[in-house]
Amino acid sequence: MSVPQIFNTQRIKAHRQALARQNRFKPSLHQYAGGEIADRVRALDRTFPKALEIGAGSASLKNTRAGECIGDLFACDIASAIAAQASKHKAFAANQEALPLKQKQLDLITSILNLHHVNDLPGALLQCRRALRSKGIFLAVMFGEGTLEEMRASLHEAELLAGREPQPRIAPFADLPTLGNLLARAGFLHAIADIERLTLRYESLADLIDNLRTMGETGVLAAPGTPLSRTVMRHAEDIYRQRFPHNEGGIRASFPLAYLIGHAPDENH
């Protein structure tokens, strides 16, 4: 059965590659989420002789205290220039839906804010589980259900107000029960999914969009729709400010971070 192509992986790759080469890749949320993953790695109180991080960029575990418990650390991203930010010598580019991994070769796999762009998420999780050795650990963080819900609602209402048929503008995001079930389906044991709800402040809708662009989070949909007109953007700005103000001024934007952990089966049991 063919997998629905919700995301345009070639466009995502080109965008991220261009941002990195122009030194415009500003993964602020990636760095925060990477720090949280590093803390969780350290809390496991284990050593990991061979590890892979997917999508970390400058938020590499090697730059944190978690690096003390990791031996060989390889970095991967759909854009080679971003992978190289994490590891100059052990980096490679690959689509996370087709990772060039052998079975049972890694002790730890982490993924930093990139699985929400995967068309075949069950397949990607299965690949990761198969690449882990006995009792290996998979740790990931991805944007969860409710991400950018304010922006989604404002653009939808603005297009209606402008007399246009609303089009999909924001990517779909999975909820926690779905993510937990997908981990279990992939064969992970003791699978846990929990969420941290971040609310960030922005001066304007344009400011928010610019931040998303420098994180490589724009233009990801396979069918992104027609460009937004100035009229729609003006309506959306007004609607956003009226309906979703931040208590310190400007507007608020929701970024629920879903953290996933799964254990590869112990071959001795």
N, C-alpha and C positions, 0 to 999 in steps of 0.2 A: 504494500500500500504506500503510495507516494505521500511525502510529508508536505503539508501546506507551507508555502513560502511567504511568511508574514514579513520577514525582514530581508533587506537587500544587502547581503554580506559583502558584495564587491564595493558598493558605495560606502559601507561602514569602513572597510579596509582602506579605501582611497582617502577618506576624510581623516582617519586617525593617522595615516602615514603622512599626509600633508601637514597636519597640526604639529606632529613631532619634528618634522624636518624644518619647519618654520619657527620652532621653539614657541609654539602657541598652544601646546597641549598643557592644560592647567587642571590636572585631576584632583581638585581640592577634596571632593567627597571620596575619591579613591584612596587618597592618603589617610583620611580619617578612618575609613572602613578597613584599610590595610593595617592600621594600628590596632584596631579591635581584633582582627584575625591573629595578629602577632601575639596579643595577650592571651588568646585562647590556645594558641600553639604552646606557649610557655606553661599554661595551666595544666596541660596534659602530662607534664613532668616526664617526658620521654625524649630519647634521641632519635633522629631521623637521618640515617646515613645518606639517603638519596631522595630528593624532593623536587617537585615541580610547582611553580606558581604560574597561573594563567591570568594574563591581563593586569599584572601589578604595575608595570612601568616604574616610575620613581618611588612607588610605595613598596619596594622590595623588602622581603623579610630580612635580607642580609643587612639592611640599614636599621634594624631593630635588635633588641636584646634576644628576640626569638632566634636570631641567627646563631646564637651560641649552641643551640641544640640541633642544628642542621649541618650535615656534612656537605655533599655536593648538591648545589641548588641550581636548577635549570629554570629559565624563564621563557615563556611563550606568550605570544599575542598575535592576533590576526595581522597586525602591522609590525614589520620587522624593526622599524625605528623605535617603537615603544618597547618592544621586548628588550632591545639593546640598552634601554635606560635602566633596566633591572640588573642585567648581566652582560657585560661587554663580550665575554668569552664563551658563555654557555647559554646563548639565546638563539631562538629560532622562531620563524613565523609559521603559523598554521591556523586554519579554521578549527575552532574547538569542536565542530561537528565531525571532524576527520583528523583527529590528532595522531601523529605518527608514533604511537607508543606500542611497545611490546607488552605482552601480558606479564604481570607479576614482576615489574622492574622497579617500582617506586614504593617508598614507605610513607610519603605524605604528598598530597595534592591540595593546593589551595587555589581558589578562584576569586578574584576581586572585581566585582561589579561588571561582569560581562555576560553571564549566563542568561540575562534577561533579553539578549539579542539573538538567542539561538533558536533556529526554526525547529530542530529536533532535540528538545531538551531531554526526553527519556533516553535517546541514543547517546547523547553526550555524557550523561550520568553513568550509563552502562559502560562506556569506554573507560571512564575514570575508575570505576570499580574494578574492572578487569586488569587495569594497569597497576593496581596496588598489590603488594605482597600480603601475605597472611598477617592479619591484624593491622594493616595499614589504615591511615586516616584520611578522610576527605573533609576539607573545611572550605566553605564558600560563603560569600555574601553577595546578594543581588537585590535590586530594587523589587519591592513587593507590591501587592495590591494597594491601591490608594495613592501611589506615586503620581505627583503632579495633577491630583484630582481637581484642584482649583483652576489650573490652566485649562484642563480638559473642559470643565463646565463653562468657563468664560468664553473660550473660542466657539463652543457649540452654540451658546446663546447669541454671540455676536454675529455668527453666520446667519442665523435665523432672522435677526434684527435687520440684517442687510439684504434680506430676501434671497439668500442662497441656501442650497441644500447642504447641511453640515456634512463634512467629510472627516474620516479618521485622521487625527492630527497627532495623537499621543499613542504610543505603543501600549498594547495590553500587558498587564502584569499579573503574575500568578499569586493566589492566596496561600496561606500557610498550610491548610489541610492538603491542598493539591501538591505542594512541594514535599511535604512529609511522605505522602503516598508514592510520589515519583522516586524518592530515595529508596523506599522499601522495594518498589518494583525493580529497581536496578540491582538489587541484591545486597544493599547495605544493611548491616545490623545496627541496633541501638540508634536508629535514625532519629534525629531531633531537628526541628525547625522552630526558631523563635524570632521575634521581631523587635526592632528598636525604631520608634517613631520619631524621626527628626523633622523639625519645622524650621525652615530657614527664612531669613528676611531679605527682601530685595527692594531696591528703590522703585523699580518699575517692571512692567512686563518685558520691555526691551532689555533691561538689565538681566532678567532671568533667562531669556532666550540666548543672550550673549554668553552667559555662564554655561548653559547647556551645550552651546556650540563648541566652546573651548574644552569641554569634557568629552567631545566626540559623541554627544547624545542627540544630535539633530539629523534629520534626513535618513532615518534608519528603516522606515517602512518601505516594503516593496512597492506599495501603491500610495505614495505620499499625498496625492491629491493635487489640485491646482494651487498655485501660489496664493497666499493671503493678500488681499487688497489692503490699501491704506485705510479704506473705510472700515473694513472688518477689524483691523488692528486697533483703530481708534475706539470702536465700540468695545472691543475686548479689554482694552486698557481701562476704560471707564467702568465696565462691569466688574473687572477684577478688583479695582480699588474700592468699589462700593460693597461688594459681597465678601471679599477676603482680605481685609486690611490686617496688617501686623500691629500688635499693640504698642510697638515702638516706632511706628510710622512706616510708610511704604506698604508693601504687600507681603503675604506669607506664601510659602510653597512647601508642600508635604513630600518627604522622601522617606517612606518606611523602608528600613533595611532588614531584609530577611537573611538570617544566619542559618546555615545548614551544616550539620555534621553527620557523618556516617562512617561506620567501621567495616573494613573488609573482613570476611569470615576467617576464623582461626582454623587453619587446615588440620590442626591436631585434634579437632573435635568434630 
